[in-house]
Amino acid sequence: MGRITEDLIRRNAEHNDCVIFSLEELSLHQQEIERLEHIDRWCRHLKILYLQNNLIGKIENVSKLKELEYLNLALNNIEKIENLEGCEELTKLDLTVNFIGELSSIKSLQHNIHLKELFLMGNPCADFDGYRQFVVATLHQLKWLDGKEIERSERIQALQDFPVIEQQIREQEEAYFLRRAKDKEEAQRRLQEEREEEPEEGRPGAGGRCSSSLENHEYLQAQGMQDGEQNKKKLADSEDDLGFWNKPSLFTPESRLETLRHVEKQRKDQERLREKKKKVKPPRTLITEDGKALNVNEPKLDFSLKDDEKRNQIILDLAVYRYMDTSLIDVDVQPTYVRVMVKGKLVLPAEVKPDSSSAKRSQTTGHLVVCMPKVGGVIASGQQTSKPVKCTPDSSREQTNKSYSY
C-alpha cells in the first residue's frame, strides 16, 4: 500500500516547479494511501488538498495547515470527524462515502467558524433518522449540506426540534456501534482464518515443489508441450479468485482493505509470472539436424536477395540501421548460406564463392550490400574452405552508385 513521501509530493507538484514548501494545491488521489502524514510539516501553505479514493482511516496531522480552505477525503475509510480544529480557514470539507457512524463527532467542526460546505452522503450516519436536522442545528456556520442549501426556516425548525433529534441520534449511534463491533469481530475472524491457511500453502517443502513445478511448466511451454497438472492448478486458482469476488462482503473499512489487498496480490502474482516467462526463452535453431540452414531475421531488418545472372553472382541488400557503426557488423559467407551478425543468417538459393565475396555499406542510407559470386559447379563437402568477409564502408560516391546499379 502507498505512503505519503517527499518524492510522491514532488511528483505531484509539477505545476509549482516541484517545490513543495510553497505549494498551495496538492492532489494525491488514488494512491492507496493508508495514513495521512508529513503534509502538515512539508506543505504548510496548502489551500486545497485532494486525498479522495485512498485508504485513509483517520483524520490526523493536518492541524498545522492554517491556510487550508478545501479538504477532500471522499472514498476513504474514515469513521470519525476529528483533528480539524487547527484548520482555521477551512471552508469546504468533503467526506462523501466513508464509514462515519459517529455523527456526534461533527461537533468538533464547531471550531471551524469559516466552514460553509460539508458533504457526508454515503456514510452510515447519513441514514440516521434526523441526520440532516442534527447537522444543521449543530453547525450554525454551515450554508450547504450534501450539495443542498440550508434555508433559514430549516435551521429554525432544526433548532426547535434539536433536543428530541439529539436523543434519537444518540440511540441510533449506540445501535450502530454494536453492529460495528460485530463487523470487526467478523473481520478479525476472517483474517485469522487466512493466517491459519498460509502456513499450509507456504511451507518450505511445498513452496519449493510449487516453484519447481512452475518453472518446469514454463520450460515445457517453451518447447510447445502441455502439462495437465499445471492446467488444473490454473483452473483452481481461477475458481478461487471467482469465489472471492462472489463471496458476500460487508460494507466496512476492513472489507475494502481486504479487496484492495487481494487485487494487489493478483497484480504482483501476474508480474512475477511475466518476469519468469521473460527469463525462459526457447533455444534458437539455426541449422536443423540434417544440416539445413534456416532463415532467421531476429532484428527484422528489410533485405532483398537478387540473382545477378549477367555477373553470375547473388546480391544481398540488407537495410542496416543508418547510424550504426560498421565495426558492429560481421559478415560470414558460407557455400550455402550467409550470416550477417546483426544478428542472424540468410539461406542462399545457390552456392557461392566465399573467398571472392565482398561487403560494402552505403554512407547515405546505411544499407549493407554483400556481393557473392556463384560457383559454376557443385562444391563437394569438405573441399571448400571459407573465411569471414570483412565489412568495409563504401566511402566514394562512385562506388556507392555502382553498388546499387544492378
Legacy VTK file of the C-alpha trace (Angstrom):
# vtk DataFile Version 3.0
C-alpha trace
ASCII
DATASET POLYDATA
POINTS 406 float
0.000 0.000 0.000
1.082 3.572 -0.642
2.562 6.085 1.777
2.966 9.843 1.567
6.616 10.502 0.748
8.508 13.613 -0.257
9.128 12.124 -3.694
5.395 11.468 -4.162
4.550 15.066 -3.296
7.248 16.457 -5.593
5.998 14.333 -8.483
2.560 15.846 -7.969
3.907 19.400 -7.655
4.983 19.917 -11.262
2.704 22.938 -11.513
4.883 24.523 -8.782
8.243 23.527 -10.340
8.353 20.573 -7.886
8.831 22.999 -4.962
6.767 21.684 -2.048
7.176 24.209 0.800
5.221 26.880 -1.102
2.552 24.563 -2.531
-0.998 25.888 -2.378
-2.728 22.974 -4.108
-1.887 19.259 -3.932
-3.631 16.222 -5.418
-2.819 12.762 -4.026
-5.956 10.886 -5.063
-5.944 7.163 -5.951
-2.543 6.459 -4.384
-3.708 3.708 -1.963
-2.514 5.894 0.937
-3.386 4.398 4.319
-2.198 7.155 6.629
-2.343 10.949 6.496
1.175 12.104 7.453
4.014 14.600 6.804
1.893 17.039 4.783
1.447 19.443 7.709
5.249 19.726 8.047
6.224 19.845 4.369
3.385 21.902 2.866
2.339 24.491 5.454
0.783 26.859 2.891
-1.675 24.441 1.316
-5.077 25.845 0.481
-6.525 22.898 -1.456
-5.804 19.244 -0.669
-7.259 16.321 -2.666
-6.976 12.915 -0.966
-10.058 11.171 -2.343
-10.163 7.461 -3.196
-7.454 6.265 -0.827
-7.429 4.043 2.272
-7.017 6.695 4.954
-8.608 5.520 8.194
-8.134 8.582 10.408
-8.042 12.365 10.027
-4.719 13.417 11.546
-1.589 15.525 11.058
-3.411 18.427 9.390
-3.786 20.786 12.368
-0.833 22.956 11.236
-2.430 23.692 7.850
-3.746 27.083 8.982
-4.408 28.266 5.409
-6.262 25.140 4.226
-9.603 26.074 2.652
-10.740 22.843 0.929
-10.095 19.273 2.083
-11.379 16.344 0.005
-11.306 12.973 1.805
-14.105 11.281 -0.133
-13.955 7.499 -0.651
-11.674 6.661 2.267
-12.017 4.572 5.446
-12.660 7.394 7.937
-15.006 6.556 10.845
-14.852 9.749 12.892
-14.533 13.508 12.278
-11.630 14.827 14.338
-8.393 16.843 14.488
-9.544 19.621 12.147
-9.745 22.396 14.738
-6.375 23.834 13.651
-7.521 24.336 10.046
-8.682 27.867 10.778
-9.580 28.816 7.187
-11.409 25.591 6.268
-14.492 26.454 4.214
-15.273 23.160 2.430
-14.965 19.579 3.683
-15.855 16.538 1.570
-16.236 13.211 3.410
-18.505 11.505 0.883
-18.689 7.681 1.060
-16.634 6.989 4.159
-17.631 4.941 7.230
-18.626 7.701 9.651
-21.217 6.325 12.055
-20.410 8.601 14.994
-22.490 11.554 13.812
-21.978 13.437 17.086
-18.292 13.806 16.097
-19.341 16.708 13.833
-19.367 18.842 16.990
-15.584 19.134 16.596
-16.264 21.232 13.484
-17.890 23.975 15.550
-14.392 25.451 15.940
-14.102 25.849 12.156
-16.059 29.082 12.026
-15.479 29.584 8.263
-16.857 26.171 7.263
-19.616 26.706 4.704
-19.920 23.376 2.835
-19.990 19.833 4.212
-20.527 16.529 2.384
-21.443 13.413 4.405
-23.604 11.491 1.906
-22.777 7.811 1.541
-21.792 7.427 5.216
-23.720 5.222 7.672
-24.669 8.313 9.682
-26.451 9.788 6.657
-29.074 7.033 7.043
-29.951 8.036 10.614
-33.405 9.477 11.195
-32.970 13.202 11.847
-29.464 13.242 10.327
-29.852 16.488 8.384
-31.671 18.308 11.174
-28.948 17.310 13.663
-26.129 18.604 11.431
-27.945 21.829 10.609
-28.683 22.544 14.283
-25.153 21.636 15.422
-23.129 23.588 12.857
-24.621 27.083 12.728
-21.966 28.324 10.285
-22.915 25.838 7.530
-24.556 27.159 4.345
-24.648 23.914 2.321
-25.032 20.270 3.368
-24.561 17.447 0.823
-24.877 19.930 -2.010
-28.212 21.316 -0.778
-28.517 24.856 0.551
-29.668 25.242 4.145
-32.664 27.559 4.322
-33.193 29.873 7.272
-36.557 28.278 8.049
-34.956 24.825 8.028
-32.358 25.915 10.595
-35.012 27.437 12.872
-37.052 24.204 12.760
-33.944 22.078 13.403
-33.010 24.156 16.450
-36.523 23.819 17.859
-36.512 20.032 17.446
-32.872 19.584 18.497
-33.404 18.039 21.983
-35.582 15.256 20.562
-33.391 14.737 17.495
-30.226 14.600 19.609
-31.716 11.795 21.707
-32.692 9.886 18.522
-29.206 10.267 17.093
-27.605 9.047 20.325
-29.762 5.885 20.326
-29.013 5.177 16.658
-25.303 5.691 17.285
-25.340 3.130 20.086
-27.069 0.587 17.816
-24.516 1.307 15.085
-21.607 0.843 17.491
-22.931 -2.609 18.420
-23.212 -3.621 14.755
-19.774 -2.189 14.075
-18.258 -4.233 16.925
-19.732 -7.412 15.407
-18.358 -6.435 11.973
-14.892 -6.001 13.483
-15.098 -9.413 15.146
-16.119 -10.990 11.838
-13.255 -9.263 10.027
-10.815 -10.431 12.695
-12.108 -13.983 12.387
-11.640 -13.986 8.593
-8.142 -12.589 8.961
-7.278 -15.293 11.485
-8.560 -17.995 9.127
-6.408 -16.637 6.307
-3.340 -16.636 8.555
-4.010 -20.235 9.559
-4.187 -21.259 5.896
-0.917 -19.529 4.959
1.487 -21.996 6.637
-0.233 -24.889 4.846
0.380 -23.279 1.449
3.674 -21.592 2.262
5.644 -24.417 3.901
9.241 -24.539 2.583
8.823 -28.012 1.148
5.533 -27.251 -0.561
6.781 -23.889 -1.746
9.874 -25.458 -3.279
7.832 -28.020 -5.169
5.424 -25.381 -6.403
8.214 -23.146 -7.677
9.990 -26.024 -9.364
6.751 -27.185 -10.967
6.017 -23.696 -12.275
9.467 -23.283 -13.801
9.236 -26.725 -15.373
5.799 -25.862 -16.771
7.162 -22.702 -18.387
10.035 -24.681 -19.905
7.653 -27.236 -21.339
5.509 -24.448 -22.744
8.575 -23.048 -24.475
9.013 -26.444 -26.103
5.403 -26.440 -27.257
4.221 -29.065 -24.730
1.304 -29.086 -22.284
1.276 -30.036 -18.631
-2.106 -31.279 -17.419
-1.373 -30.789 -13.728
-0.446 -27.148 -14.217
-3.632 -26.566 -16.192
-5.595 -27.962 -13.262
-3.724 -25.638 -10.895
-4.520 -22.634 -13.069
-8.188 -23.647 -13.135
-8.204 -23.979 -9.348
-6.618 -20.540 -8.928
-9.207 -19.084 -11.286
-12.031 -20.700 -9.314
-10.581 -19.364 -6.038
-10.461 -15.871 -7.478
-14.031 -16.175 -8.755
-15.087 -17.393 -5.334
-13.514 -14.347 -3.692
-15.485 -11.933 -5.865
-18.742 -13.882 -5.468
-18.380 -14.075 -1.680
-20.783 -11.776 0.225
-18.970 -8.820 1.754
-19.920 -6.236 4.365
-19.587 -2.522 3.705
-16.772 -1.919 6.181
-13.240 -0.482 6.135
-11.885 -3.988 6.689
-13.670 -5.439 3.642
-12.427 -2.555 1.486
-8.853 -3.173 2.634
-9.268 -6.910 2.016
-10.478 -6.279 -1.539
-7.650 -3.908 -2.393
-5.037 -6.245 -0.923
-6.475 -9.107 -2.961
-6.186 -7.003 -6.119
-2.627 -6.041 -5.174
-1.714 -9.693 -4.611
-3.122 -10.627 -8.018
-1.122 -7.851 -9.671
2.130 -8.961 -8.011
1.498 -12.613 -8.935
0.962 -11.626 -12.570
4.149 -9.535 -12.563
6.169 -12.450 -11.141
4.717 -14.771 -13.771
5.588 -12.328 -16.558
9.144 -11.994 -15.230
9.588 -15.771 -15.176
8.228 -16.070 -18.707
10.718 -13.459 -19.873
13.597 -15.489 -18.443
12.515 -18.691 -20.190
13.482 -18.406 -23.843
13.289 -21.350 -26.257
16.628 -22.357 -27.782
17.276 -20.766 -31.152
17.677 -23.232 -34.014
19.820 -22.013 -36.921
20.703 -25.340 -38.532
18.496 -28.432 -38.450
19.752 -31.910 -37.565
20.032 -32.823 -41.249
22.310 -29.803 -41.860
19.750 -27.498 -43.478
20.227 -23.793 -42.679
17.146 -21.872 -41.612
16.339 -18.250 -42.371
16.448 -16.149 -39.194
15.903 -12.400 -39.111
15.786 -11.508 -35.414
16.211 -7.719 -35.773
13.542 -7.805 -38.539
15.650 -5.834 -40.987
14.423 -5.337 -44.546
16.523 -7.133 -47.128
16.459 -8.292 -50.707
18.234 -11.240 -52.299
18.853 -10.940 -56.050
20.363 -13.342 -58.548
22.565 -11.352 -60.967
22.803 -13.810 -63.871
24.916 -11.447 -66.011
27.728 -11.412 -63.466
26.924 -14.891 -62.168
26.529 -13.729 -58.563
23.951 -13.395 -55.796
23.471 -9.943 -54.246
22.144 -9.407 -50.730
20.949 -5.878 -49.960
20.407 -5.545 -46.186
18.829 -2.390 -44.708
21.170 -1.931 -41.763
20.437 0.893 -39.349
21.750 4.087 -40.907
23.769 5.390 -37.964
25.034 2.020 -36.770
28.826 1.744 -36.684
30.165 -0.541 -39.425
32.511 -2.226 -36.946
29.466 -3.769 -35.280
28.609 -5.754 -38.407
30.230 -9.124 -39.182
29.615 -10.902 -42.471
30.350 -14.610 -42.862
29.744 -16.110 -46.319
29.472 -19.892 -46.479
28.900 -22.074 -49.567
25.188 -22.479 -48.870
24.307 -19.521 -46.641
25.462 -16.091 -45.483
25.480 -14.988 -41.860
25.344 -11.277 -41.086
25.871 -10.739 -37.382
23.213 -8.150 -36.947
22.445 -10.932 -35.973
21.335 -13.940 -37.938
21.816 -15.758 -41.234
20.104 -15.855 -44.632
19.821 -19.049 -46.663
21.108 -18.609 -50.221
19.329 -20.037 -53.268
22.631 -21.284 -54.736
26.204 -21.985 -53.654
28.634 -19.054 -53.786
32.383 -18.431 -53.518
33.093 -17.097 -50.015
36.674 -16.043 -50.777
35.578 -13.894 -53.720
32.690 -12.199 -51.919
32.676 -8.556 -50.853
30.619 -6.460 -48.427
30.080 -2.693 -48.641
27.854 -0.153 -46.906
26.314 2.993 -48.314
27.160 6.087 -46.281
23.897 7.752 -47.348
21.372 5.035 -46.466
23.429 2.725 -44.264
22.390 -0.282 -46.357
24.794 -3.188 -46.444
25.436 -4.744 -49.871
27.084 -8.169 -49.976
28.192 -9.454 -53.418
28.790 -13.223 -53.556
29.966 -14.780 -56.869
28.231 -18.072 -57.623
30.224 -21.217 -58.312
29.949 -22.825 -61.730
29.521 -26.380 -60.474
28.547 -28.235 -57.324
31.030 -27.944 -54.483
31.577 -31.182 -52.645
31.531 -31.059 -48.884
34.962 -30.766 -47.305
36.616 -29.349 -50.460
35.666 -25.679 -49.969
37.127 -23.577 -47.205
35.562 -20.360 -46.080
36.521 -17.315 -44.064
34.554 -14.309 -42.731
34.228 -11.399 -45.130
35.458 -8.104 -43.722
32.816 -5.396 -43.977
34.198 -2.078 -45.210
32.444 1.261 -45.551
31.653 2.327 -49.093
33.243 5.776 -48.914
33.265 7.024 -52.501
30.145 8.308 -54.250
31.139 6.426 -57.406
31.386 3.138 -55.515
28.072 3.765 -53.778
26.259 4.416 -57.020
27.938 1.458 -58.648
26.914 -0.875 -55.831
23.237 -0.090 -56.482
23.286 -0.201 -60.288
22.109 -3.781 -60.703
LINES 1 407
406 0 1 2 3 4 5 6 7 8 9 10 11 12 13 14 15 16 17 18 19 20 21 22 23 24 25 26 27 28 29 30 31 32 33 34 35 36 37 38 39 40 41 42 43 44 45 46 47 48 49 50 51 52 53 54 55 56 57 58 59 60 61 62 63 64 65 66 67 68 69 70 71 72 73 74 75 76 77 78 79 80 81 82 83 84 85 86 87 88 89 90 91 92 93 94 95 96 97 98 99 100 101 102 103 104 105 106 107 108 109 110 111 112 113 114 115 116 117 118 119 120 121 122 123 124 125 126 127 128 129 130 131 132 133 134 135 136 137 138 139 140 141 142 143 144 145 146 147 148 149 150 151 152 153 154 155 156 157 158 159 160 161 162 163 164 165 166 167 168 169 170 171 172 173 174 175 176 177 178 179 180 181 182 183 184 185 186 187 188 189 190 191 192 193 194 195 196 197 198 199 200 201 202 203 204 205 206 207 208 209 210 211 212 213 214 215 216 217 218 219 220 221 222 223 224 225 226 227 228 229 230 231 232 233 234 235 236 237 238 239 240 241 242 243 244 245 246 247 248 249 250 251 252 253 254 255 256 257 258 259 260 261 262 263 264 265 266 267 268 269 270 271 272 273 274 275 276 277 278 279 280 281 282 283 284 285 286 287 288 289 290 291 292 293 294 295 296 297 298 299 300 301 302 303 304 305 306 307 308 309 310 311 312 313 314 315 316 317 318 319 320 321 322 323 324 325 326 327 328 329 330 331 332 333 334 335 336 337 338 339 340 341 342 343 344 345 346 347 348 349 350 351 352 353 354 355 356 357 358 359 360 361 362 363 364 365 366 367 368 369 370 371 372 373 374 375 376 377 378 379 380 381 382 383 384 385 386 387 388 389 390 391 392 393 394 395 396 397 398 399 400 401 402 403 404 405
